[in-house]
Amino acid sequence: MKTILLIEDDADMRDNIAEILELADYRVLRAENGRKGVEIAKKEPPDLILCDIMMPELDGYGVLHMLSKTPATSEVPFIFLSAKAERSDVRRGMELGADDYLTKPFEESELLNAVEGRLKRSHVFRKGFDQSLSGLEHFLDHASGLEGLKDIAKDRKTRTFAKKEPLFYEGDEMRHIYFIHTGKVRTFKMNNDGKELVTGLYGPGDFVGYMAVLEGGRSAESAEALEPIEVAVIPKDDLLSLLYRDRDVSIRFIKMLTREVKEKEEQLLELAYASVRQRVAQALLRLRDRYSGANSNELGLRISREDLATIVGTATESLIRTLSDLRDDGLISLQGRDIQLKDMRRLEQLARN
């Protein structure tokens, strides 16, 4: 049974709406003012919130603002109720992130249709989509069915890049972002001595280039295919629409974009506190997990010693010595650029301690 929080200061209106919802098999939590509604929502996050605008103590705009800043309630669908029908009220509510707007008095069918529609849509986007090309297309199909997003990716394109072919260069104006369908990509910067500094490694399911679009339009790094790749191309305007025009779409798309945030945070902590030997073990296991899977002994990626040293955060010479030590200890085997992980238990133990 879905739970709806009803925030309405008019007792008769509150009871009438609650009765309609309960007859439709919804569980209803009631609040007589905005402050009480915020308390209830934070204590027991509902599946949907119906909230009057003009209320004592805290109005509906304040309720929406406070709940949107709380992770537990930021994704809850929010429908405004108001006796006012002025366009300015509608516009302000939508700009703050409301999902819908009902003007009192409304018909029973209007209320139930609005509630049911928002719950269904919220379920689709909160459930998530596979981090694959078909998952991205499924997400875009759902997004394009919403008002204001009908033209999203209507001319969907994929591109292929050969090994070593650049996707974009440092300093380029970014008009697109790229979703990797197959293959692997590295991003890098050039230092003052003309040496490359690897800033990231990406594979299927990753987005590349979106931060440049969001931070001013020019790329702070270059991107290059490590092997033949296929990518989906998302125009800049579509990216901005997905982020700003609809709250459900925006929240889901942000989660799709930033699936590596936790990994990058952990990687920074590793760089700060781990020994070179430990960091090498951590990097090897991370590359294995990303490109081959946790049950494999293969890295799934032929990577130069220079690039691996950059990932580890050490000099190339130190990396080479450490790899030789790990080989001599029987943890790995080396053949050219290929690295085989041999003793997984001891590698994992080294990565942890």
DALIN-V728708 format. One line per field, one symbol per residue. ss: DSSP state (@ for helix, = for strand, . for the rest). phi: phi as a letter, one per 40 degrees, with the letter a starting at -180 (. if undefined). psi: psi as a letter, one per 20 degrees, with the letter a starting at -180 (. if undefined). A space follows every 50 residues. Layout:
ss = ???
phi = ???
psi = ???
//
This chain:
ss = ..=====...@@@@@@@@@@@@@...=====..@@@@@@@@@@....=== ==.......@@@@@@@@@........======....@@@@@@@@@@...= ===....@@@@@@@@@@@@@@@@@@@@.....@@@@@@@@@@@@...... ......=====....===....=..=======..======.....===== ==....==.@@@@@...=...====...=======@@@@@@@@@..@@@@ @@@@@@@...@@@@@@@@@@@@@..@@@@@@@@@@@@@@@@......=.. ....@@@@@@@@...@@@@@@@@@@@@@...====..====..@@@@@@@ @@.
phi = .cbbcbbaccccccccccccccccgbcbcbbcacccccdccccadccabb bcccacgacccccccccccbdcbcccdbbcbaccbccccccccccchcca abcccbcdcccccccccccccccccccgbdcacccccccccccccccgbc ccfcbcbbbbbcdgcccabdgcccbabbbccbgbbbbabbcccgccbcba bbbdgccbgcccccbhhbccabbaccadbbbcbbcdccdccccbcacdcc cccccccbccdcccccccccccbccddcccccccccccccbbhcccbbcg acbcccccccccgacdcccccccccccccgcbbbagccbbcbbccccccc ccb
psi = pqpppoopioggggggghggghhjkqpppqpirgghggggghhnprhqpp pqgoqrgorhghgggghiiphhihipqppqpqiqjqhhggggghhijqhr pppqqqqghgghggggghggghgghhhrqqmrghgghgghgggiiqpikh jpkhmpqqqqqrpipqgrqpiqpoirrppogqaqqqqrqpahjjqpopiq pqapiqqpihhgghjiiqpjrqpqpirpqpqppoqghgghghhiipgggg gghghggkijggghghghhghhiqrggghggggghghgggihqijqjqhj popqhgghhgghlrqgghggggggghghijhrqpncippppgnhghghgh hh.
//
